Amino acid sequence: MVIRLYVTNDLFADTTIGLGKEQSHYLANVMRVKAGEAIALFNGRDGQWRGDLETVGKNGVSVRLVAQTRPQMPEPDLWLLAAPIKKDRIDLVAEKASELGISMLWPVFTRRTVMSRVNTDRLAANMTEAAEQCERLTVPSMHEPAALDKALAGWDAARPLLFLDESGGGAPIAQALATVPPGKLALLVGPEGGFDENERALLARQPFTVPVSLGPRILRAETAAIAGLAIVQALLGDWNHRPRAS
């Protein structure tokens, strides 16, 4: 399998890119690549490109771009809003959410959220690595953490917000998704203790929210996030091009 790396440089033929310290170390010392080997680069704008390694040494690694191998394609505009949970579990959510095609991860603090801080740099790095591994052409963006009420106050009403309501008050997620128009979408997952009654009432008052259920079992927060995104992916796929329900 060809090594894939995300870069921020513009990508076009017959140009040479010098990779940063971490990526150079990864290629030279972890993967032990040699000059002349091919790798793949993407930046979320210019598709995927084949690059031939020009130099591999103590001073870094450089890549000569040869040809575009995949054009840039539109991807679903899907946000995941998730209450911060313990380190290993939120890392897992970031990784799997990236694989499942989210366009943005937004940590949202609720009243029962146990964690008081979020390492957004670490989560962004996890999403980048997952994007490199799963063959997607973009890396999800990382939104600055915010309290739930602040996130809702500035919400774009054109983006439906499905919130996983563990109280059982929501419709089955498959049923709810059948009514969602093509375009922007978001999924909200609460903390380990769930939303409190005031938060549920706040969410219910918003015209853009849709309470949904994943079934009768009480799931861990990370399980609910991954399961919810997997269902969205399976039922809607590339919903930007899905015909509207009559």
N, C-alpha and C positions, 0 to 999 in steps of 0.2 A: 504493500500500500504506500502511495506517495505521501510524504509529509506535507501537511497543509498548515499554513500560518496566516494569521490575521495581521495586516499592517495598515497604517494610516496613510501611507504614500499614495499618490495617484499612480495608476498602473497603465502603462502603454508600451508598445513594442520598442525594442532596441534601446532600453534605458537600464541603468544599473542602480540598484538600491542597496544601501548599506544597512544591515539589520542592527538593532539595538543590542545592548550588552546581554540581556537575559536570553533573547532569541539566539544570539550568536553562541552563547554558552550551551544552550540546549542542543543546537545542531552539532557543534564541534565536540563537546565533551560528554553529552548524554547519548545522542544518536550516532556520534562518530562518523559524520558524513565526510565525503571527500569532494574536492573540486571536480566539477564536471557532472556531478549527480544532479538530477532534476527534483525540484520541489514545486508545490502549488502555493500561490499567494492570492488573497482576496482582501478587499477593503470595504465591502458593503455598498460600493458604488459602481465599480467597473468590471463586475463579473469575476471569474476565476482565471488566473494566468499561470502558465507554465514558466518557471524560471530555472535557469541553469546556474549552479553555484560557481562563481568565478574565483573567489578567494575564501579559504577556510584557514584561519590562523589565530595567533594570540591577539592580533589587533582587530579581530572581528570577522564577520562573514558578509560577503557581498553576493548579490544575485543579479544575473542578467536576464531581463524579461524577454521571452521568445515569442509567445503567441497566447491569445485568449483561448481557453478551453471550454468555458461555459459563459454565456451572456448573463448579465444581471437580469433577474426576473422579479416582478412584484411579489411581496410576501404578505401574509395576513397581518393586520394591525391589531394585535391582541396584547392587552396588558394583563399582568398579574399583580394584584395588590395583596400582600401577605403580611400578617402580623409577625414580627420577628420572634423566632424561637431559638432554642439552643444551637450553638455553633455548628456542630456536625449536621444537624437537621436542616438548618437554613442553607448550609452549603449544598446539601443534597437537593433541596428545592430549586436553588439557582441553577445547578447543573442540569437537572431533568427538565426544568421549564425552558431552558435554552434549547435542549434537544427537541422539545415539543412545540417549538416555534413561536414563543412569545416575542413581542417586539420591545417590551419594556417591563422591568421589575421595579415595583414601588413598595418599599417597606412602610407599613402603616401601623402606628401605635394605637392600641385599644386599651380599655380600662383593665382588662385582665392580662395584658401583655406582660410577661415576666422579664424579658430582656429590656434594658434601658438604653443600650447602644447597639449600633449596627456598623460593622466594618464593610462599608460599601466598596472599597478598593478590592478586598478579598472576594466579595461576591461577583464583582465585575470580572475579575480574573478567572473565576470559576466558569462564568458564562462564556468568556472568550475561548477557553480551552474546550468547552463542550461544543461550541460552534465549529471549531477547527476539526473536532473528531467526527461530528455528525453530518458533515458535507453541506451545511447550510451556507448561504452566501452573505449573511449579515450577522452581526453580533448584537444582542439586545442592549438597549440603553439602560442606564441605572438612574432611577429618580431619587432625589434626596428624600430621606425619611420624613414623614409628617404624621400628625395626629389624624385620626379618622375624620373628625368633624372638619378639619382644615382641608383635607383631600376632597371631601364632598362639597364644601363651600365653593370651590372653584371648578367644579366638574362641568365638562362639556356634555350637555343633555343629549347630543346626537350619538354618544357612545353608551349603549346599554351596559349596565353594571350588574352582572349576575353575582349574587352573594350566597355563599353556601350556608344555609340556615339549618344548623344541627337540631333546632327545636322541632323540626318536622313540619313547619308551616309553609314550606315552599313546594312548588310543583316538581315532579321528577325532572331532572336536568334535560333529558332527551325531549320531553314534552315542551319545556320552556325554549329550548334551542330552535324548535320548529317554528316559533313565532318571531325569532330574531331576524331583522332584515340584514342583507349583506352589508359589509362595511366594518366600521370600527366596533370593537367589543372589549370588555374587561371582565375579569373574574376576581372576586374578593374572597379571601380565606381568613378566618379569624384565628385567634390564639389557641393555645392548648386548652384553656378553660372556656372557650367559646365567647360569643358576644353576650353582653349583659342586656337586660330588658330595655334600658334606655337607648342603647345602641341599635337594637332591633327596631325600636319605634322610630328612631332617627332615620334609619335606612328605609323603613316602610313609607315614610313621608316623601321620599324623593321620587319624582316622576320618572326617573331613568333607571331605577333599581328593579331587579327581578329576583325574588327569593327562590332558590332552587334546593333540591334535596338529592343526595347521592345514595339514598336508601335508608333502611332502618338502623344500621349500625353506627355507632359513634366512632369516627375515624380520628387517628392522630392528625395534627395539622398538616404535617408534611405529606401524609398519605392522601388527605383530601385534596391538597393542591395538585399533586401529580395525577390523581384519578380524574379530577375535574378537567384538567387540561387535556388528558388523554381522550376523554369523551368528546370534548369540543373538537379536537383534531379528527377523531374517527367519524363524527357525524357531519361536520361541516367541511373538513378538508380545506381547500382553497376557496373559502366562502366569499372572497372578493369577487369571484366570477360565478357565484351561485345564483340561479334565477330566483326572483322574489316569489314568495308564496302568493297564490291568488286569493 
